[in-house]
């Protein structure tokens, strides 16, 4: 039974606060959290560590028993071997061309379409947006046969156009940017409308300056996805003229067979380093952009 005196004096409130804060102070919960974090980090870093270590091993050392965690002897020549054996410079150039063009096109299309879905009023707008969202549920592998037949009939095989055009339309950007645009303060949009700002001018002068973190996050996600494109370029590119780095790694593995993994791992490291550097530079903006608009108030 509640004590009336305690209710009047307010002595019961501190007791309730102490009880609600008690579960947060349990040390075993923190220990479980740290153990889970360590397990996830180990699952990610251990394979990466072995890729780097294997790229610095000699062929006998790779198959040594017991397994060695440190290369002995050190074999940095695997990297120079990759650069000299395959057309690594050509593959790198092709990856840069494909990634940059696809990123620019996808970001531009994503921002413009999301801006239209967020602020334009036209018939069947919501239904059309549902179609765009539904496109996210369709695996890319389902459309490969039809896209390949179309590209082959147009004579676009072994060309940058044949690789880029089928990959240029992605619904993720419209979905991500529309949700962000809808979280922007409506008062600012109304003020721009009252000032007589045109529709496109509002995008460049009002909406985008408030949306750069999300745009950067979208750009970085697109960069990583397009840099790692493998299946479609593998089907379209038969020559080194347009072959990107992921497909070049497959050809390197075919040259080395299933025994000499040192050069293959060295090529994997060289392929990963450029996009990893970009990610490390932009990761803070990416996290900020992905969480923008999550809390409104």
N, C-alpha and C positions, 0 to 999 in steps of 0.2 A: 504494500500500500504506500502511496506517495506521501511523504511528509509535507504538510502544508507550510511549515516553517521554512523548510528547505526551498519550497517553491517561491515563497515571498523573498527570501534573501538571495536566491539565485545560486545556491551552492550546488545544485544538481547539474548545471550546465558543464562545469569543468570535468565532472566525472564522465559525462557522455563523450566529451572531446578526447579524453584519455583512452576510452574504450575504442573509439573509431580509429585512433592513431596507433593502437597496439599492434595490429597485423603488419603495418609497414615497418615496424622495428624488429621483426623476427629475423635473426641472422641467417637461418637455414634457407629462407626464401632467396636471399641475396646469393648464397652459395650455389643454389640450383641455377639461378640466372647466369652467374659467371661460368658455371660448368657448361651450360648450354651454349653460351657465347664462345667458349673455348673449343667446343666440339664443332660448331659451324665454321669457325676460323680454320681449324685443322683440316676439315673436309675440303675447304677451298684452297688453302695454301700448300698442303702436302703434294697434291698433283702438280701444282705450278712449280714447286721446288724441284720435283723430279724431272720436269721438262727442262728446266734451266740446267740442272746438274748433268742430265744425260747429254745435253748439247755440248758439254765440256769434257766428255769422256771419250776414251778410245773404244774401238769395237770390242776387244776382249774384256775391258773393264765393265762394259754395259751388261755382259752376261756372266759376271763374276758371281761366285757363290762362296760365302754369303754376300748379300747385297751391300754395296758400299754407298755411304751417304755423302762422301766427299770424293771428287774425282782424283784419281791417282794412277797414272800421271795426268796432268792438266792438258787438255787438247783444244786450245782456242782456234786451231786451224780449221775446225768444222765450219766456222763462220766464213772464213775466206774461201773455203771450198764451195760453199753454197753460192757465194757471189760470183765465183768463176765458172761453175759448172752449168747452172741454169741462167736464164735471162732474168735475173732478179731485178735489175734496174728497169727493164721493160714491164715486168709484172707490177712493180711498185708504181710506175707511171700510170699504168692502166687502172690500178685501184684508186689512185688519187683522182683521175679524171672521172671515173664512174661515180665515186663517192661524192665528190664535190657537186657534180651536175645533179645527181639524184637528191642530194640534201637541199640544194637551192630550190629545185622544182617542188619537192614535197613540202617544204616549209612554206613556200609562197602559196601553193594550192591549199594547204591546211589552214593558214591564217585567213586567206580570203574567203574560203567556204565557211569557216567557223564564224567569221564576222557577219556573213550574210545570214546564216542560221540564227545567230544571236539577236540581230537588230533589224533585219528586214522582215516585212510582213508580206507573205505571198501565199497563194492557195496550196494546201497540202504540205505546208512546211514541216510540221511534226511528222507526218507520214514519210516524207522524203528523208528526214533525219533518221528515222527508224530503219530505213533501207540502208543508210550509210553505216549505222551501228551494226546491222545484221551482216554487213560485209566483213566486219571484224571476226565474225564467227566462222567464216569460210576459210579453211586451210588453203594456203597458196598452192599446194601440190595438186588440188583439184582442177585448177585452171591451167596447169602446165601444158596439157595436151593441146587444148584449143589455142593457147597463146603460141605454142611452138608451130602449129600448122599455119597460123596467120603470119607469123614472122617469116617462116620459110617461103610462103607464097609471095610475100613482098620482096624477097631477096635480101633480107636483112641479117642473115646468118653471118657470123664472123665480122660483125660491125658493132660499133658503140651504140648506134641507134637501136639495133635489135636487142641489146642488153638493157638499155636505159628505159625505152618507152614502156614496155610491159610492167616495169617496176615503179613507174613514176606516180601512179595513182594509189594512195594509201589512205584508208579511212581513219586511222588512228589520230592523225593531226587534227582533223575536223572535230573529232570527239573530244580530244583533250583541250583544244583552244576554245571551243564553244563553251564548255563548262567553266573555263576560266573567265571568259568574257562576261558570262552571266553573273559572275561574282563581283564584278566591278561596281563601284557606287553609281547608282542610277542618277543621283543629283548631278554628277559631273557630266554625264551624257546629256541630261536635260539642259544644263547650262550651255554646252556646246551647241545644242540645237537652237536654243534661244538666241545665241550669238550669230546665227546664220551660217555656221560652219557646214560645208558640204559633207556628203556621206564619206567619200574617200579621204578628205582632209581630216575628218574626225578620226579615222583609222590611224593616219600617220602622226597627227599632232596630239591626240588625246589617248586613244586606246593602246597603241603600241608602247609609248613611254611608260605606261603603267603595267605593261605585260612582259617586259624584257626578261625577267627571271624565268617565266614559263616558256617563252620563245626559246631561250637558251637551253632549257631542259629538253624541249621538243627537238631542237637542233642536234643536241648531243646524242639523244636516243636514236635519231635518224642516222647520224654519222656512224655509230657503232653497228647498227643493223645493216647498213649498206656496205660498210667495210668488210663485214663477214659474209656477204652474199656468196653462196657457193653453187647451189643446185642449178639455178637458171643460167648463170654464166658458164657453168660446166657443159650444159646442153647446147648453148649457142656458139661458144668459142672453140674452134678446132685448131687455131693457130695462136702463136705467141703474140700476134699483133694486138689483140684485144683481151688477152687472158689476164685476169686479176690475180692477186697474190694467193687467195685461198685455193684456186684451181691450180696455180703454179706449184703449190705444195704437194698436190696429188701427183703431178707429173714428176716432181722430185722424188717422191716415194716410189713411183714406178721405176725410176732410173736406179735407185739404190736397192730395190728389193725389200724383203721383209727381215733383213738381218742387220743392215747398217743404219741404225736409228740415230746416230749422232748428228749427221747433216740434216736429217729430217727435223729433229728437235731444234737445231740451230735455225733452220728456216722458220719454224713455228715461232720462236722467240723474236726473230726479226720482223715477222708479220704482225706480232702483237704489240711491239714497242711503240710504233707511231700512234695508234689509237689509244693506247694506255696513257701516253703523255698528254694527249688532248683531254682525256677523261680526268686525269689528276688536276689539270689546270682549271677545268670547268665544273668540278664535282660540287663545290659549294653552291654555285648558281643553279645547278641542276636540282639539288635537294630543296633549295629555296623555292624554285619554280614549281616543283611537284607538290609542295605543301601550301602554295599560295591559294587562298580562297577556301582552305579546309575549315577555317574558323571564321565565321562572319559575326560581326557585332559592332 
